[in-house]
Amino acid sequence: MNGAVAALCLVAAGAFAGAGNPALGKPAAPMTKQQYEAARTRIEAQFKADRKLCGPLKGNRREVCDAQAKGRAKAEKAQLEARYKRDPQTVMEAKIATAEANHEVAQAKCDALKGKAETRCEREAKAAKEAAVRQARVEKVDATGGIFGHDTGER
């Protein structure tokens, strides 16, 4: 796997590894509507600050910077939603949003390459996204009690 793609996946996945992540079996304290709104406002402010940093850049560097800013905001909003709603479907959707954001950044980075290197980069980015989406779906099935929709009691 391309080192850049792998690094992106690891960085974004790190957001799910924190304490209080229901996806990892660590239930967080319930989030109030006020906390949710405040966090959403912080994400928007950070997005604007990140986009401002992209301003002086040119060409592919700017495209990558913009993709990173948009992707980070998209993933953080989805993860915030998952922490607020605290259900397996929303957690899965947040993981898929993170995978899609990683894919968009990887695609922007691949655009700087030419020929076979670009093709390989795009193929690896797509494979990483598909693997992350599959994993999110499997984890949702596990979180909801398996394919039959009920908990078997086995742990």
N, C-alpha and C positions, 0 to 999 in steps of 0.2 A: 504494500500500500504506500502511496505517496506520503512522505513525511509530513507535508503541510496538511494534507487531508486528515491524517491520523491525529496530528496535534489539535486541529479544530474540533474533532470529535471528542477528544479527551478534555479540552477546555470546556466545551458546552456541557458535557456529561458531568463535569465537576459540580455544576450548579445543583444537580440532583443528589449529590453525595453528601450534602450538608445534613446537620442534625435536624430532626423534625420532618423528614421527608417521608410522606406516606407511601411512596413507591418503594422505599427500602424497609418498610415495616416499622418505621419510627414515627408514630403519629405526633404531629405538632399540635400545640395548643390551638384551639379554634381562633380564627382571625375575625375581628369585627369588621363591619362595613367601613368604619372610619380608617382602620389600619389598611384595609384593602385600597381605599381611595388615595390615601397618603402614599402608599407604595406605588400605585399607578402613576401618580403625579411625579414621583421621583424618577420612575422609568422614562417618562416623557421628557423630563428636564435633562436626563443623561443622554437621551437620544439626540436632542437638539444640540447639546454640547459636543457630542461625538461627530455629528454632521458638520458642525462649525470647523472642527479640526481637519475635515476633509477638503475644505474650501481651497487652500493654496496648492493642493496636489493636482497633478495633471495626468491625463491618459489612464492607463490601466491601474496605476496606483490609486487614483481617485475612485475608480469603479470598485476596486477591492475595498477601499475604506468605506465607501457608501454601503456596500453589501454587508460589511461587518457591522456597521452602525444599525442598519435596518434589521439584520439578523439577530443581533443582540437584543434589540428592543422587542422583536417578535417573540423570541424565545423567553425572555424575562416576563413578558405579559402573560404568555401561556402558562409558565411555571407559577406565576402569582395566582392566576385563575385556579390552577390545580390545588394550590395551598388553601385558597379561599373555599372552594367547593368541596374538596376532600373526597372525591369519588373516583373509582378506577377509570371511568370513561374520560374524565377531564385530565387525569394524570397521563393516560395514553395519548390524548390529544396534545398535551404539552410536550411529550417526548417526540411526537411526530413533528410538531412545529420546530423543535430544536433541530431535528434531523434535516428538515427542509431548509432552515436557516444555514446550517453547516454546508448543505449542498449548494446553496446560492453563492456563498463565499468561495467555496472550492471552484465553482464554475467561473467566477470572476478571475480567480487566480489561474485557472487553466487557459483562459483567453489570452494570457501573455505568452503562452507557449505556441509552438508551430508544429505542424505535421504529426508524426507518430507520437511525439511526447504529449501533444495536446489531446490526441485521441485517447491515449492511455490514461492521462490525468482525468479526463471526463468519464471514462469507463470506471475508474476507481472511485471517483466521487459519487457516481450513480450507485455503485455497489455498496458503498458505505451508507448511503441514505437508505437503500432498500433493506440492508441488514438492521439498521437502527429501527426502521418502521416495523419489521418483522418481530424484533425483540420487544418493542413496546406492546405489540398485539399479544404476544405470548405472556408477557407480564400481566396484562389486563385479564387474560383468561385465568391465570394463576390467582390473581387477586380476587376474582369473583367466584372462586371455588371450583375451577375446572370447566371442562367442556359441557358438563351437565348443569352448570349454574348453581350448584350447591356445594357447600363445604363438606368434605368427607370426614373431617375430624383428624386426618393424618397431618402431622407436622414434622 
